[in-house]
Amino acid sequence: MTNPDSLSITLSRDEALILLDMLADFRDEAVLPVTSQAERRALWNLTCLLEKVVPEAVGTNYRELVKIATKNLSH
């Protein structure tokens, strides 16, 4: 059974490797610096993918929904 609150996106292998490396650094340092054009491109591409599958991104109540999501993930 599929969770209605889950989403699926497809990344290229290169995007996945770059993002995984960035997130590993973030896990270790709690900072997410963008240090190369490849990292910047991977983040831009991920943003585009998320915008396509998250309809709330273009809603008038986007900021309020981000606040709610922040609260939900903070617990």
C-alpha positions as CSV (number, residue, x, y, z in Angstrom):
1,M,0.0,0.0,0.0
2,T,1.4,3.4,-1.0
3,N,1.6,6.2,1.6
4,P,-0.4,9.2,0.2
5,D,2.0,11.5,2.0
6,S,5.1,10.1,0.1
7,L,6.5,11.3,-3.1
8,S,8.9,9.8,-5.7
9,I,11.4,11.7,-7.8
10,T,14.1,10.4,-10.1
11,L,17.7,11.6,-9.9
12,S,20.5,10.9,-12.3
13,R,23.3,8.8,-10.8
14,D,25.6,11.9,-10.9
15,E,23.0,14.0,-9.1
16,A,22.5,11.3,-6.4
17,L,26.3,11.0,-5.8
18,I,26.8,14.7,-5.5
19,L,23.8,15.2,-3.2
20,L,24.8,12.2,-1.1
21,D,28.3,13.5,-0.7
22,M,26.9,16.9,0.3
23,L,24.5,15.4,2.8
24,A,27.2,13.3,4.3
25,D,29.2,16.4,4.9
26,F,26.1,18.1,6.4
27,R,25.5,15.1,8.7
28,D,29.1,15.4,10.0
29,E,29.4,19.2,10.2
30,A,25.8,20.5,10.4
31,V,26.7,23.0,7.6
32,L,25.8,22.7,4.0
33,P,28.2,24.8,2.0
34,V,28.0,24.7,-1.8
35,T,31.6,24.4,-2.9
36,S,31.3,23.7,-6.6
37,Q,29.3,24.3,-9.7
38,A,28.4,20.6,-9.7
39,E,26.8,20.9,-6.2
40,R,25.0,24.0,-7.2
41,R,23.6,22.3,-10.3
42,A,22.6,19.2,-8.3
43,L,20.7,21.4,-5.9
44,W,19.0,23.4,-8.7
45,N,18.0,20.1,-10.3
46,L,16.6,18.7,-7.1
47,T,14.7,22.0,-6.5
48,C,13.1,21.7,-10.0
49,L,12.2,18.0,-9.4
50,L,10.5,18.9,-6.1
51,E,8.6,21.8,-7.6
52,K,7.1,19.4,-10.1
53,V,5.8,17.0,-7.4
54,V,4.9,19.3,-4.6
55,P,1.8,21.2,-5.7
56,E,1.9,23.3,-2.5
57,A,5.0,25.0,-3.8
58,V,2.8,27.3,-6.0
59,G,0.0,27.7,-3.5
60,T,-0.9,31.0,-1.9
61,N,-0.5,29.4,1.6
62,Y,3.0,28.1,0.8
63,R,4.7,29.9,3.8
64,E,2.1,28.6,6.2
65,L,2.4,25.1,5.0
66,V,6.2,25.3,5.4
67,K,5.7,26.5,9.0
68,I,3.4,23.5,9.7
69,A,5.9,21.1,8.0
70,T,8.7,22.6,10.1
71,K,6.8,22.0,13.3
72,N,5.9,18.5,12.2
73,L,9.5,17.6,11.5
74,S,10.8,19.2,14.7
75,H,9.1,16.8,17.0
